[in-house]
């Protein structure tokens, strides 16, 4: 928890930072550089990055990091790309990232269309804008020749969306045991700070039976009937509103013909909670329902041939940290130093979940401009005043790692 003396130190540090001529140069550069940020945002958006197929975009992003002069830029075994801006003194080592993947399947047209300054394309905001803002931050460091005290790793992660299960950020932290804090650039609201993580379990449930002709084999247990029984029971589940706990059946498939008893049917299910205990309770009841549905369908026809398979393919841990954590307070102070008021947001599911869950200070900070229709083909982004978020990100990073001869690290 940040005490009064810590709060004063944070405030004094940002006074020193914001009044330094070099930092002022960097902030002015970011505003003037914003047209290039928009160009890179468009270029990256038009390189599709479907789940598990992010490599083309990753390679392009990796080249951009190399062109900016970061050290040891590479792609790891999982597909993350990142490089190092080495610190000039003693300070923490932090990882700053945006995610490379989008929710859209292969074949989605990601061509960007502009109308009255507004950019329209699937993935134009989430999280391609984050990638572009990250590159702009690195350019500002270079332009003003800022001597950061601590090390900064800048990069893009894979697997944040959908079935990716945070595979990129999980792999990164398995391989790097020396990271002191994590910043994710993601989501709307340039003054938004997300410091709590919503957890989720994701399942594929598959019912399998003998199947048969709808008339000749009548009396055979049906996979779709079992699925329907499970879906009805899941729909009637009751969960707590505090901590918020939810469930959703997101996708359903099965059967082969109108006149065939289904041999196979499946559903994808998302279970979420802000509390690990509630999430586990929901999971237990959900799995009981899944089994009970198979048993009920077998009993209906005095049979035992219908079976069910449960595959948990997603595990995002819920996580929490105090609002008084230095990383939260530094991000808040960075916004105030720029004349904005921070807004602490409700828990969410982002790349920050994983490091937070293993005790590493982590937050997700919002992007610049205005956004809407994320995760739809009608997604759009208005980049007006988008430079404000990039300035905020720069100041947050500087506060955390420190600047030689100007400000000590606050992390």
C-alpha positions, -999 to 999 in steps of 0.1 A, spaced: 0 0 0 13 35 -9 16 56 23 16 94 24 54 96 20 52 73 -10 24 94 -25 45 125 -20 75 108 -37 54 98 -67 40 133 -70 74 149 -67 89 125 -93 62 134 -119 68 171 -112 104 165 -121 96 145 -152 69 167 -166 91 198 -162 122 183 -178 129 197 -213 138 163 -227 106 148 -215 87 178 -229 104 172 -262 92 136 -261 56 145 -253 56 171 -281 70 146 -305 43 121 -297 16 146 -307 33 156 -339 41 119 -347 5 108 -344 -1 106 -382 26 80 -384 10 61 -355 -23 60 -375 -4 48 -406 12 19 -387 -22 11 -371 -37 7 -406 -8 -12 -420 -8 -37 -391 -46 -41 -392 -44 -51 -428 -21 -81 -419 -46 -106 -406 -38 -123 -373 -64 -150 -366 -61 -170 -334 -31 -193 -336 -21 -178 -369 -4 -146 -359 30 -152 -375 27 -129 -405 18 -99 -383 44 -110 -357 71 -109 -384 61 -75 -395 60 -62 -360 93 -77 -352 109 -59 -382 94 -26 -369 110 -32 -335 143 -39 -351 141 -8 -372 136 12 -339 169 0 -326 158 -23 -298 183 -49 -287 179 -87 -290 147 -84 -310 134 -119 -317 104 -143 -319 102 -169 -291 89 -205 -295 54 -195 -287 53 -167 -313 57 -136 -291 81 -109 -305 100 -85 -283 131 -65 -279 150 -47 -251 157 -10 -244 185 -14 -219 186 8 -189 214 32 -182 215 26 -144 198 6 -116 161 1 -118 134 -25 -123 129 -45 -155 94 -42 -169 76 -58 -199 53 -35 -220 32 -52 -246 1 -53 -268 -14 -84 -282 -9 -95 -318 -39 -116 -323 -75 -107 -332 -107 -127 -326 -115 -129 -363 -111 -162 -382 -89 -168 -412 -104 -153 -444 -119 -122 -427 -114 -91 -448 -94 -66 -427 -90 -39 -452 -93 -5 -435 -119 20 -448 -118 56 -437 -148 79 -435 -145 114 -421 -114 105 -402 -129 74 -386 -112 40 -393 -133 10 -400 -121 -26 -400 -122 -58 -380 -94 -55 -354 -87 -18 -360 -88 -12 -323 -85 -45 -304 -55 -46 -302 -39 -33 -333 -41 2 -320 -21 -10 -289 7 -23 -312 8 10 -330 9 30 -297 37 8 -284 58 16 -315 51 53 -310 64 51 -274 96 36 -285 100 63 -312 96 90 -285 123 74 -264 146 75 -294 137 110 -304 144 126 -270 173 102 -263 157 94 -229 181 76 -205 158 52 -187 173 38 -156 156 3 -156 153 -21 -185 122 -20 -207 112 -49 -229 87 -39 -256 68 -65 -275 37 -82 -289 21 -113 -274 1 -140 -290 -30 -159 -278 -48 -132 -258 -81 -137 -276 -106 -166 -276 -91 -200 -272 -56 -186 -270 -58 -189 -232 -31 -162 -227 -6 -187 -241 18 -159 -252 20 -141 -219 21 -174 -200 51 -185 -221 69 -152 -217 68 -154 -179 78 -190 -178 109 -180 -197 116 -147 -179 119 -149 -141 134 -114 -138 104 -92 -147 93 -67 -120 61 -54 -136 39 -57 -166 20 -32 -187 -6 -42 -213 -17 -16 -238 -53 -27 -246 -89 -15 -246 -107 18 -248 -103 48 -226 -70 66 -225 -75 73 -188 -87 38 -179 -66 16 -156 -76 -20 -151 -58 -35 -120 -81 -65 -113 -85 -97 -133 -116 -117 -141 -109 -154 -143 -125 -179 -167 -126 -216 -175 -135 -225 -211 -149 -259 -220 -158 -279 -251 -184 -305 -241 -191 -333 -266 -218 -359 -264 -213 -391 -285 -238 -418 -291 -246 -447 -316 -268 -426 -339 -292 -441 -364 -322 -434 -386 -347 -411 -370 -376 -436 -376 -360 -470 -379 -337 -465 -349 -361 -446 -327 -353 -453 -291 -316 -448 -295 -301 -420 -272 -294 -388 -291 -264 -366 -287 -284 -335 -295 -311 -344 -270 -285 -348 -243 -269 -315 -253 -303 -299 -251 -309 -313 -216 -275 -298 -205 -281 -265 -221 -315 -261 -204 -300 -269 -170 -271 -245 -176 -294 -217 -186 -312 -221 -152 -280 -218 -131 -279 -191 -105 -247 -173 -97 -236 -145 -74 -237 -108 -85 -209 -100 -61 -183 -113 -68 -196 -112 -103 -199 -147 -117 -213 -156 -151 -218 -184 -177 -224 -185 -214 -229 -211 -241 -212 -195 -270 -213 -220 -298 -233 -252 -305 -229 -278 -332 -240 -313 -340 -261 -338 -360 -258 -346 -397 -294 -346 -410 -330 -338 -402 -338 -376 -403 -308 -389 -384 -304 -394 -346 -273 -374 -339 -242 -393 -332 -223 -363 -319 -231 -328 -306 -210 -302 -288 -210 -268 -272 -184 -243 -261 -190 -228 -227 -174 -198 -209 -175 -197 -171 -162 -165 -155 -158 -150 -120 -138 -123 -102 -133 -148 -74 -114 -182 -77 -137 -199 -51 -169 -189 -70 -154 -199 -103 -145 -233 -89 -180 -237 -74 -196 -228 -108 -173 -253 -126 -182 -281 -102 -220 -276 -107 -215 -272 -145 -197 -305 -148 -223 -322 -127 -250 -309 -151 -230 -322 -181 -228 -357 -166 -265 -357 -155 -276 -348 -190 -259 -379 -204 -273 -401 -177 -308 -387 -182 -307 -393 -220 -295 -429 -214 -323 -435 -188 -349 -421 -212 -342 -450 -236 -330 -476 -211 -296 -475 -228 -260 -468 -217 -242 -461 -250 -243 -423 -249 -211 -408 -235 -198 -373 -228 -163 -358 -231 -153 -326 -212 -123 -307 -225 -112 -276 -206 -92 -256 -231 -91 -223 -213 -79 -214 -178 -74 -177 -171 -68 -171 -134 -87 -144 -116 -63 -121 -98 -63 -90 -76 -40 -65 -62 -44 -34 -40 -54 -1 -54 -25 12 -34 1 -9 -53 28 14 -67 21 4 -103 -15 15 -100 -5 48 -83 22 55 -108 -2 51 -137 -27 73 -120 0 100 -113 11 98 -149 -24 108 -160 -27 136 -135 7 150 -146 -9 153 -181 -40 171 -167 -63 140 -168 -81 122 -141 -75 84 -139 -105 60 -139 -100 27 -122 -120 1 -140 -139 -30 -130 -121 -64 -133 -115 -76 -168 -98 -105 -186 -66 -93 -202 -30 -104 -206 -24 -88 -172 -43 -116 -155 -15 -141 -156 14 -120 -142 -9 -106 -116 -19 -141 -106 18 -151 -99 25 -120 -78 40 -97 -105 25 -61 -104 5 -58 -136 -21 -34 -151 -38 -29 -184 -40 8 -195 -64 21 -222 -57 33 -257 -63 67 -273 -92 79 -294 -127 64 -294 -137 28 -301 -169 8 -307 -181 -25 -321 -150 -45 -309 -151 -82 -318 -175 -75 -347 -170 -69 -384 -183 -33 -379 -155 -24 -355 -143 12 -358 -118 36 -342 -117 74 -342 -81 83 -336 -88 120 -327 -67 130 -297 -52 95 -297 -18 109 -288 -29 115 -253 -28 77 -245 7 74 -259 19 103 -238 3 86 -207 20 53 -215 54 71 -219 50 88 -186 38 57 -168 69 38 -180 92 66 -171 77 67 -136 82 30 -131 118 26 -144 132 60 -136 152 84 -157 189 90 -151 196 124 -134 160 133 -133 138 108 -114 144 76 -94 124 45 -102 90 44 -84 84 7 -87 
